[in-house]
Amino acid sequence: MAPCPAQEPPGSALHVAIDAQDRIVFGQGFNDCDLDALADVVHPQLRFYHDVGGQQDRNAFLAAMQANICPASGPKPIRVLDPGSVQVFPLHDGGVLYGAIHSGVHWFDLREPGKPDVRTGVARFTSVYVLEDGKWWLKDVLSYDHRAAGD
């Protein structure tokens, strides 16, 4: 076994690639409600584990995004990444990169038309992205330590 660096430094090719995936999942998908863009990067065998909302597969995850995160009207949750908390760790098999672990902290704000965003909560996340045929997929997610803002 050859040793490899544990954590990817910000600015490395892998860190940049995973940051781009995070922007699709949370920027386009969660915040902008572009559910087609989100569905395009969510692995068919997604496993999502949430400490409050339970376990979901791909179909349940996408349905929950539509129902709970992307309402037709009214208040909307917004995810704000704590950039200083982000860590990216490569996953290798026989020296070949096949995935990455992406972890950090994010806050949640509530957005209502005509009002300033209100910080409502904070949580930790750990995601596994896999590289298949040159494409990054969100495959496994742990969403945990959810608490109210200020706790």
N, C-alpha and C positions, 0 to 999 in steps of 0.2 A: 504494500500500500504506500502510495506517495502522499506526503503531507500536503495540505492545501490551506490557504488562509481561511480562517473561520468566517469572518464577516467581510462582506464586500464594502470597500470605501465608497462614499458618495462620489458620483461622477464616473465610476467604473461602468463599463458597457453593460454588465448584468444589472447593476443598480438602476441605471437609466432605463433599461428595458422593463424592469419590474415597476418602476415609478410610472412609466407610460401605461402599464396595465392598470395600476391603481387609479390613474386619471380616467380610464375608460369605465372601470367598475363604479367608482364613486363620483367622479366629476360628471361624466356623461350619463351613467346609469342612475345613481342615487340622487344626485343634485339636479341634473337637467331632465331626468325622466326619459332619456333616450333608451327605452327598453330593448330596441332592436340592437343597438350597439352593445348593451350589456349581454344580451342573449348570445351574441356572436363570440364572446370570450368566456362564457360559462361552460365548463366541461359537461358533456352529457351525463357523466357519472358524479356530478358534484355532490359533496356531503357538506352540509352547513350545520354547525352546532352553535346554538345561542343559549346563553345561560338563563334567559327569561322566556324566550319564545320557542324553545325546544329544537328538535332536529328536523331538517328539511332536505329533500332531494332537489334536483334542478327544477322540476316543474313546480313544486311547492314554493321554492325560493322565488322564482320569477312571478308567480301568482301573488305572493306576499308583497313583493316590491310594488306591483301594480295596485294592490288594494290598500296597503298601509303607508307606503313612502311616496306614491305618486297619485294623490287624490285628484279628482276632477276639479275640485274647488276647495277653498278654505286653507287652513294652516298646513305648511309643508315642512317636514324635517330636512335639514341641511347638514351634511357631514363636513367637518373642518379637521383636516389632518394636522397633528402636531409634528412638524417636519423634523424637529430635533430628536424625536423618539424613534424614528424609522430605522429598522435594521433589515438587511438583506443577507441571507446565507445561501451559498450555492449548494446544490445537491448533485453529486456525481455517482456514476456507476461505472466502475472500471476506467476511471479517468475521463469519462464522457459526461458533460453537463446534461442533465435531464430535467432539472427543476430548480426551484428556489423557494426558500422560506422567507416570508415578508411579515414583519411584525412591527407593532407600534401602538400609539395611543391616538384616539380621535375623539373630538368633541361633537356634540350635536346641538344645533340651534333650531329654533322654530321660526319659520318665516311666514309672515302674514302680509298680504298686499297693503302698502301704505304705512307699514310700521317697521321699526328697526328690528333686526333679528334678535332673538332672545336665547341665550345659552341655557339649555335645559339638562344636558347630561354629558357624561364622559364614559369611555369604555376602552378596553384593550382589544386588539385583534392579532391573530396569527393566521396567515393564509399560505397555502401551498399552491404554487403555480407550476405546471408541468409543461415541458417543451415537447411537442409532438409534431413531426414533419415540418419543423421550422416555425410553428405557431405556439404562442404562449396561451395556456388555458388556466382559468381559475378552477382548481380541482377540490380543495378542501379548505374549510374556513372554521376557525374558532373565534367566536365573538363573545367576550366575557368581561367580568368585572364592571358591569353596567352600574352606574350610580348617578344620582342627581348632581347637577353642577354645584360646586361648592362643598360637596361631601368629601 
